[in-house]
Amino acid sequence: MKIIVLFFSSLLFASVVAAQNIQGGIVAGISTSQVSGDDLSGFHKAGLLLGASASVRLKAKTGLQMEIEYIEKGSRKIANVDKNDFWQYSLNLNYIEIPLIFRYFYKESLILGTGLAYASLLSWKEHSEDVSGVLATNSRAMHPYDVSFLLEAAYPLGGKVMFGWRFSNSVIPIRKHQSGATYQLNLGQYNTVMSFALSYIFKKTN
């Protein structure tokens, strides 16, 4: 239900933006993610990304873009019975995220960007089990928000469609380590996300 509400809210947001002297659009894609400190590696958790964008050109080759989107993050491991590995684990994190991105229009076919994203945690669920049964469910509290540093590359596909790749990593922990230990800048667990999305632009930049 929250995804449906966000989708229609994003359409309204993008439509209002497009009526102003700003470039508006909608965004849809997938996220692939992992969580540091869970002894798992690889972007094995796939999720949904859905939202709207508003952007403005500052100069001929620079601009700012803000988005509001629903994004799924987390971590996942599937049991491998053939290798006598019966442990399976999932951490599902659902956020409303607002990225603010500084963009550089390197070429007509390539846009580079960097910025920060603030995300509010909507809901989460953790589950771990092996052949003996359930090991843990929602074992430790999550931080109610996530702040990430991000990098992006976007490629106009012609017309009003654009493909984008984005990498982001938390700059503050999303929760403490199970042991509670910290070491220098390692203060807990962090989200790492790669996303792939298509954008549909309602209004071209003048």
RAJOMO-V624313 format. One record per helix or strand. SS is the DSSP state (2 for helix, 1 for strand). FROM is the first residue (numbers start at 1). LEN is the number of residues. Records with the same first field share a line. If there is no record, write none. Layout:
SS->FROM-LEN ; FROM-LEN
This chain:
2->2-17 ; 81-3
1->23-13 ; 45-13 ; 62-16 ; 80-1 ; 85-1 ; 88-20 ; 110-21 ; 133-5 ; 145-14 ; 161-10 ; 175-1 ; 183-1 ; 186-1 ; 189-1 ; 191-11
